[in-house]
Amino acid sequence: MNLAPKHVGLAAMILSAVSFGTSGAFIKPLLEAGWSPAAAVTVRALAGSLVLLPFVLFALRGRWSALWRARWRVLGMGVIAVAFTQLTYFAAVARIPVSTALLIEYLAPLLLVLWAWATTRRVPRPTVILGSVLAIGGLVLVIGPGALQAVDPVGLMLAFAAAIGCAVYFVVAARPSDGLPPVALAGSGLLLGGLVLGLVGLTGAIPFETVGGSVPMLGATAPWWVPLGVVAIAGTAIAYATGIAGSTRLGSRLASFLGLLEVVFASIFAWLVLGESLTLLQMFGGALILAGIATIPGEPTAAVAEGANESSENHDGDKKEGEEPVTAPVPA
């Protein structure tokens, strides 16, 4: 039985949100042990790219030209979506509370709605406006109303820059593939992003500290590489690969709103792994996010599919005469 692309995209985005949600709970023990945030995300990105390497090689099977054709997507994913977003976010949390930085960064779906409004000069549908209000309201409740406070303006600007980087992630992920499989975009983007983060760390512009030994985890202790391995596999490799696959099928707007589920799952994992409290207010906020996502209509992806087909025809020189073009299915 063939599943509709929209259903596959929804499943991929939910798995991505669950996977991303594991990051905070398993990175926190490393940070408490003395790792700097920049070192943790750099090693996370590089390790995630190594986890994906066999899958990237299998997906490409020697078709290295696909990487070159999609070079701007790879650059956007690695330099902006991975490196820039991480650097600006952690620079922000050095100046403002984490909850405030998270709230601003996860305004990325709203930025995409406003960008579409500005570029098309078409007022968003009432369902999009309603879904945005519900989802952002739920986000405030999950993160905590205390995030809404007057703080350092430079920190706010850095957090807003991280939100732009997060929005770019969904836009780049949803672009026509140009023959590059989602897993290859994820693997190459993580590798490039990890290298950029590492180079910035070597300059001394940001603290870059790692600590060996054991860290507390799940009520016991474990070697430092155990939580890092969980984050590299689940919170990075699986999260980025499925997020890109889902965005390709759903479009950047709906995918970005589904990405808000990461905050919900992060709270659940913090409750299960770290023993942090999960309040009724947070549960209600999670329900509002779900209601907002359910209200957001799917994007017409015919243009994306058409762009992918044109790109395929441009680069497929041995297409037989009279052969019907393969048209990607379009979600309803």
C-alpha positions in Angstrom: 0.0 0.0 0.0 1.4 3.4 -1.1 1.3 6.1 1.5 0.5 9.7 0.4 3.6 12.0 0.4 1.8 14.2 3.0 1.4 11.3 5.4 5.0 10.3 5.0 6.0 13.9 5.5 4.0 14.1 8.7 5.5 10.9 10.1 9.0 12.2 9.2 8.5 15.5 10.9 7.1 14.0 14.1 10.0 11.6 14.3 12.3 14.6 13.7 10.7 16.5 16.5 11.0 13.5 18.9 14.6 13.1 17.9 15.5 16.8 18.3 13.7 16.7 21.6 16.2 14.3 23.1 19.1 16.8 22.7 18.6 19.0 25.7 18.1 16.1 28.2 21.3 14.3 27.1 23.4 17.4 26.4 22.7 18.9 29.8 24.8 16.3 31.8 27.8 17.2 29.6 27.3 20.9 30.2 27.0 20.3 33.9 30.3 18.3 33.8 32.1 21.3 32.3 31.6 21.0 28.5 31.1 24.4 26.8 28.0 24.6 24.7 30.0 25.3 21.5 32.2 22.3 22.0 29.1 20.1 22.6 27.3 21.2 19.5 30.5 21.0 17.4 31.2 17.4 18.4 27.5 16.6 18.0 27.4 17.9 14.4 30.6 16.1 13.4 29.6 12.9 15.1 26.2 13.1 13.5 27.7 13.5 10.1 29.9 10.4 10.7 26.8 8.4 11.7 25.1 9.4 8.4 28.2 8.8 6.2 27.4 5.2 5.2 23.8 6.2 4.3 25.1 9.2 2.4 27.5 7.0 0.4 24.7 4.4 -0.3 22.2 7.1 -1.4 24.7 8.8 -3.7 26.3 5.6 -5.1 29.0 7.7 -6.8 26.7 10.4 -8.1 28.9 13.2 -6.7 27.7 15.7 -9.3 24.4 15.8 -7.2 26.4 17.4 -4.4 27.8 20.0 -6.8 24.4 20.8 -8.3 23.0 21.3 -4.8 26.0 23.2 -3.5 24.0 26.2 -2.4 21.6 24.1 -0.5 24.5 22.4 1.2 26.1 25.7 2.0 22.9 27.1 3.4 22.3 24.0 5.5 25.8 23.8 6.9 26.8 27.4 7.3 23.4 29.0 8.2 21.1 26.3 9.4 23.7 24.4 11.5 26.7 26.7 12.3 25.1 30.2 12.3 22.0 29.1 14.2 24.0 27.3 16.9 26.5 30.1 17.3 23.9 32.9 17.6 21.7 30.9 19.9 24.5 30.1 22.4 25.7 33.7 22.2 22.2 34.7 23.1 21.9 32.5 26.1 25.2 34.0 27.4 23.2 37.3 27.8 19.6 36.3 28.3 17.7 33.5 30.0 17.5 30.2 28.0 13.7 30.3 28.1 13.6 33.7 26.4 16.2 32.7 23.8 14.2 29.5 23.0 10.9 31.4 22.7 12.4 33.9 20.3 14.2 31.2 18.2 11.0 29.2 17.9 9.3 32.2 16.3 10.7 30.9 13.1 7.3 29.6 11.8 5.8 33.1 12.3 8.7 34.6 10.4 8.0 32.3 7.5 4.3 33.4 7.5 5.3 37.1 7.6 7.9 36.6 4.9 5.3 35.0 2.6 2.9 37.8 3.4 5.6 40.4 2.5 6.8 38.8 -0.7 3.5 37.8 -2.1 1.5 40.8 -0.7 -1.3 38.4 0.0 -2.9 38.4 3.5 -2.5 34.9 5.1 -5.6 32.8 5.3 -7.6 33.1 8.6 -6.7 29.5 9.3 -3.0 30.3 9.1 -3.4 33.3 11.4 -5.5 31.3 13.9 -2.9 28.4 13.8 -0.1 30.8 14.4 -1.8 32.4 17.4 -2.6 29.0 18.9 0.9 27.5 18.3 2.8 30.6 19.6 0.5 30.8 22.6 1.1 27.2 23.4 4.9 27.7 22.9 4.8 30.4 25.6 3.0 28.1 28.0 5.4 25.2 27.4 8.6 27.2 27.7 7.1 29.3 30.6 5.4 32.7 30.8 8.6 33.9 32.6 10.3 34.0 29.2 8.4 37.2 28.4 10.6 39.7 30.1 12.7 42.7 29.3 16.4 41.7 28.9 19.6 42.6 27.2 18.9 44.0 23.7 22.0 42.4 22.2 20.9 39.0 23.5 17.5 39.6 22.0 19.0 40.4 18.6 21.2 37.3 18.7 18.2 35.1 19.6 16.3 36.7 16.7 19.2 35.9 14.4 19.0 32.3 15.6 15.3 32.4 14.7 16.2 33.5 11.2 18.7 30.7 10.9 16.0 28.2 12.1 13.6 29.6 9.4 16.4 29.2 6.8 16.7 25.5 7.8 13.1 24.8 6.9 13.3 26.8 3.6 16.5 25.1 2.5 15.1 21.7 3.5 12.0 22.2 1.5 13.7 23.4 -1.7 13.8 21.1 -4.8 16.3 18.4 -4.3 18.3 18.8 -7.6 18.9 15.0 -7.3 20.4 15.2 -3.8 18.8 12.7 -1.4 17.6 14.2 1.9 20.1 12.1 3.9 23.0 13.4 1.7 21.9 17.0 2.4 21.7 16.2 6.1 25.1 14.5 6.2 27.0 17.0 4.1 25.3 20.0 5.9 26.2 18.6 9.3 29.8 18.0 8.3 30.2 21.5 6.9 28.5 23.0 9.9 30.6 21.1 12.3 33.8 22.2 10.5 32.7 25.8 10.6 31.9 25.6 14.3 35.3 23.9 15.0 37.2 26.7 13.1 35.3 29.4 15.0 36.2 27.5 18.3 39.9 27.4 17.3 40.0 31.2 16.9 39.1 31.5 20.6 36.1 33.7 19.8 33.8 31.4 21.8 34.6 29.1 24.8 35.5 25.6 23.6 36.0 23.2 26.5 35.6 19.4 26.7 35.8 17.2 29.8 36.4 13.5 30.0 35.3 11.0 32.6 31.8 10.1 33.8 28.6 12.1 33.8 25.3 11.7 35.7 22.6 10.1 33.6 19.3 8.4 34.4 20.1 8.3 38.1 23.5 6.7 37.6 26.8 7.6 35.9 27.9 6.9 32.4 31.0 7.7 30.3 30.8 11.1 28.6 30.5 9.5 25.2 27.2 7.7 26.0 25.0 10.8 26.2 26.9 12.4 23.3 26.3 9.2 21.3 22.6 9.4 22.0 22.5 13.0 20.8 24.7 12.3 17.8 22.5 9.4 16.6 19.0 10.5 17.7 19.2 14.2 18.3 21.3 15.0 15.2 21.6 12.3 12.5 18.0 11.0 12.6 16.6 14.4 13.5 18.1 16.3 10.6 17.6 13.5 8.0 14.0 13.0 8.8 13.4 16.8 9.2 14.7 17.4 5.7 12.7 14.5 4.3 9.6 15.8 5.9 10.1 19.4 4.8 10.6 18.3 1.2 7.1 16.7 1.3 5.2 19.3 3.3 6.8 22.6 2.5 8.6 25.0 4.8 5.6 26.5 6.5 3.8 23.4 7.8 7.1 21.7 8.5 8.2 24.7 10.7 5.0 24.5 12.8 5.5 20.8 13.2 9.0 21.6 14.4 7.5 23.3 17.4 6.7 19.8 18.7 10.4 19.6 19.6 9.7 21.9 22.6 6.9 19.6 23.7 9.0 16.5 23.4 12.0 18.2 25.0 9.9 18.9 28.1 8.8 15.3 28.2 12.4 14.0 27.9 13.5 16.4 30.6 10.8 15.0 32.8 11.7 11.3 32.1 15.5 11.6 31.9 16.3 14.5 34.3 13.4 14.4 36.6 12.3 17.9 35.8 8.7 18.8 36.6 6.0 18.7 33.8 3.2 21.0 34.8 -0.4 21.1 33.7 0.3 24.5 32.2 2.9 22.9 29.9 0.6 20.1 29.0 -2.1 22.6 28.0 0.5 24.5 26.0 1.4 21.3 24.2 -2.3 20.8 23.4 -2.5 24.4 22.0 0.6 23.7 19.8 -1.1 20.6 18.4 -4.3 22.6 17.8 -2.3 25.3 16.0 -0.6 22.7 13.8 -3.9 21.0 12.9 -5.2 24.4 11.8 -2.3 25.2 9.5 -3.2 24.2 5.9 -0.7 22.3 3.8 1.1 24.2 1.2 0.6 23.6 -2.6 3.8 21.9 -3.5 3.2 21.7 -7.2 5.7 24.4 -7.9 8.3 22.5 -5.9 7.6 19.3 -7.7 7.7 21.1 -11.1 11.0 22.7 -10.2 12.4 19.3 -9.3 11.2 17.9 -12.6 12.7 20.7 -14.6 16.0 20.3 -12.8 15.9 16.5 -13.4 15.2 17.1 -17.1 18.1 19.6 -17.3 20.6 17.2 -15.9 19.2 14.0 -17.5 20.9 14.0 -20.9 20.0 10.4 -21.8 16.2 10.7 -21.5 14.7 8.7 -24.3 12.6 10.4 -26.9 8.9 10.0 -26.2 9.4 9.0 -22.7 6.8 10.5 -20.3 8.3 12.8 -17.6 8.0 11.5 -14.1 5.9 13.9 -12.0 6.3 13.8 -8.3 3.0 13.3 -6.4 1.6 16.5 -4.9 0.1 16.4 -1.4 -3.6 17.3 -1.2 
